[in-house]
């Protein structure tokens, strides 16, 4: 995953972006800081499905929960 600054994102930064995705409204400043490609990936996740995102220090599993939030696994 490449961040807005053009550099790879770490797992910790990715988890912070996902927390903002789950808690902030789409018009907020924090939501605007999430990389656009990540928003596209997270919006495309279907209920109960998983996806994987490669980060600077490994891979993170993403899944959509029943309450429509996204969780980041190992």
N, C-alpha and C positions, 0 to 999 in steps of 0.2 A: 504494500500500500504506500503510495506516495502522498505526502502531505501538501498543503497549500503552498509551502515554501519550496517545493520541488525536491525535498529530501525524504528518504524512507522514514516511516513511522515505527516507533517501538511498540511493543505489546502494551506497556503501561499507558502510552498516549492513545492507543487504539481503544483501550477500555474506558479511558476518560471521554473520548468522543462518543462512544456508545452510551455512556451514562448521560451525556448531554442530549443525545438523540432521544433517549427514553423520557427525559424529564422536562426538556425545554420546548417551548412552542416554536413553530417553524420561522417566525419572524424575529426571534431573539438574536442578540449579538453572539451568544454562545453557540447557537445552532448554525449561524453563518460561518463559524470557525471550523466546522466539520468539513473534511475534504468532500468535494462534490461527488467523486467516484464512490466513496463510502456510503453516502446518502442513497445513491442509485442502487448499490448492492443491498443495503438494509431495506429499502422500500420494496425490492423485488423478492425478499424472503417470504415464502408462504408459511402458513401456520403448520407447525410441526416439522418443517423442513430445516435442513442444516446447510451451511455453506462454509467455505474456508477462505481466509484472507491471509496472505503471506506478509509478514512484517520484517523489520530489520533483524530481529532476534528470534525468528521462528514463525510458526503458523498458529493462527487462532481460529477455533471453530465457533461459528455463529449460528444461533437457532432462534426462531420466532416462537414465543410462548403463547398460551391460550389467552392471556390478558393483553396481547398484541405488543408486548415489549420484546426487545432482543436481548439475548444473553450471550456472553462471551465465555466459552469454555477454555480448556487448556490448549 
